[in-house]
Amino acid sequence: MRKFLTLTATGIAASLALSSCGGATTPTVVSSLDPANPAVITVGASPQPHARILEFVDEFLAEDAGLDLEITEFDDYTTPNIALSDGDLDANYFQHLPYFESQVDGQGYDFAHGEGVHIEPYAAFSEQHQNVSDIPDGGRIAITNDPSNQARALTLLQDAGLLEGIADDASVLALSPEQNPMGLEFIENQPELLLNDLQDPSVDLAIINGNYILDAGLSTTDALVVESLDGNPYANFLAWNTASDGDARIAKLEELLHSPEVTAYIEEQWPSGDVVPAS
């Protein structure tokens, strides 16, 4: 039985504060599964495409595998890991390895993760220009304030010929004139708010995360620049508390997320390449 709960960043903050007052909850570990009595697993996810993929798993694959998914949707990137750490979730599915590692290092989370399920190519959009070559010197670029994705965005701009010499740990504050020969001006914002910046007539280019592209009804086919999939390290995966290693529910969900059925679903739902199965 599918159960959905959508939580905004502000709405969940109060509930998480209450749930975390007594410290993190010790995860429940299930040792075996019985299709005749499916075990509930609570999973936090971004609405698109993550929750849609989980919904497919729950509707067509989970019951026979002995699982019953309860899916909680989050509209930001911070609270799903807070909820997982506090024991309010058994797992979450929304993040890629660079973000995961920055969260584990910065917040001290004791998390583990599975293999990449899919990639959502990063893309840059403009309401003011038809081609990236039209971006003027001193153009205003809306970019995420998340460090792991900011370096990713700067690499995208380098691939488009707008920046030079971008390292893996690059940030807008550390760009030299040699790296930014066009003197581009960067407007940092929360990832979920960059769509608002795209509508700002003073913004020449906005770099949007894949899940928010889908939420807005956009497509990478409309973008001026799209991230390459070759050697792409940004595959999204299932994450869980290390204390849940050996939990049969997590192992089975990880298996189902890498099934041929899920691969086919992703390819059929997003044929234009907005979501691509991880190789």
Secondary structure, DSSP 8 states (H G I E B T S, - for coil): --EEEEE-HHHHHHHHHHHTTT------------TTS-EEEEEEE-IIIIIHHHHHHIIIIIHHHTEEEEEEEESSSSHHHHHHHTTS-SEEEEEEHHHHHHHHHHH---EEE----EE---EEE-SS-SSGGG--TT-EEEEES-HHHHHHHHHHHHHTTS--S--TT--GGG--TTT-TT--EEEEE-GGGHHHHHT-TT-SEEEE-HHHHHHTT--GGG-SEE---TT----EEEEEEGGGTT-HHHHHHHHHHTSHHHHHHHHHH-TTTTSEE--
